[in-house]
Amino acid sequence: MADERQRIVRVAGSRRAKLTRVEGTTSEPHERAERSAPAEGERGPNDERMLREVPPHY
């Protein structure tokens, strides 16, 4: 089981370390599923307000 784990590799001159590759994985990012708004009849009482609000750090 110890062989299946990723190892941390220090990179000289870099602030970040790298992880070794694990067999059976790829470095490709996952595709995000597109989110769509629900149909008009499926909305709840607070949906309009929640969709308008923006977190304070934006």
C-alpha positions as CSV (number, residue, x, y, z in Angstrom):
1,M,0.0,0.0,0.0
2,A,2.9,2.4,0.7
3,D,3.9,2.2,-3.0
4,E,0.5,3.4,-4.2
5,R,0.8,6.8,-2.4
6,Q,2.1,10.0,-3.9
7,R,5.4,11.3,-2.7
8,I,6.3,14.9,-2.0
9,V,9.3,16.2,-4.0
10,R,11.0,19.4,-3.1
11,V,11.8,21.7,-6.0
12,A,14.9,23.8,-5.6
13,G,14.2,27.5,-5.9
14,S,10.5,27.0,-5.7
15,R,8.1,27.7,-2.8
16,R,5.9,24.8,-3.7
17,A,6.6,21.1,-3.8
18,K,5.4,18.7,-6.4
19,L,3.6,15.4,-6.0
20,T,4.7,12.3,-7.9
21,R,2.4,10.7,-10.4
22,V,0.1,7.9,-9.4
23,E,-0.4,5.1,-11.9
24,G,-3.8,5.2,-13.5
25,T,-4.3,9.0,-13.2
26,T,-3.9,11.9,-15.6
27,S,-2.9,15.5,-15.1
28,E,-6.0,16.7,-17.1
29,P,-8.3,18.9,-15.1
30,H,-11.9,17.7,-14.6
31,E,-14.6,19.2,-16.8
32,R,-17.1,21.1,-14.8
33,A,-20.8,20.4,-15.5
34,E,-22.6,23.5,-16.7
35,R,-25.1,24.7,-14.1
36,S,-28.5,25.9,-15.4
37,A,-31.2,27.8,-13.6
38,P,-34.3,25.7,-12.7
39,A,-37.5,26.1,-14.6
40,E,-39.7,29.0,-13.5
41,G,-42.1,26.6,-11.7
42,E,-39.3,24.9,-9.7
43,R,-38.0,28.1,-8.0
44,G,-38.4,28.6,-4.2
45,P,-39.3,31.7,-2.3
46,N,-35.7,32.8,-1.7
47,D,-34.1,31.9,-5.1
48,E,-34.3,35.4,-6.6
49,R,-32.6,37.0,-3.6
50,M,-29.9,34.3,-3.4
51,L,-29.1,34.6,-7.2
52,R,-28.7,38.4,-6.8
53,E,-26.4,38.3,-3.7
54,V,-22.7,38.5,-4.2
55,P,-20.2,37.4,-1.5
56,P,-18.4,40.4,0.2
57,H,-15.0,39.4,-1.2
58,Y,-16.1,39.9,-4.8
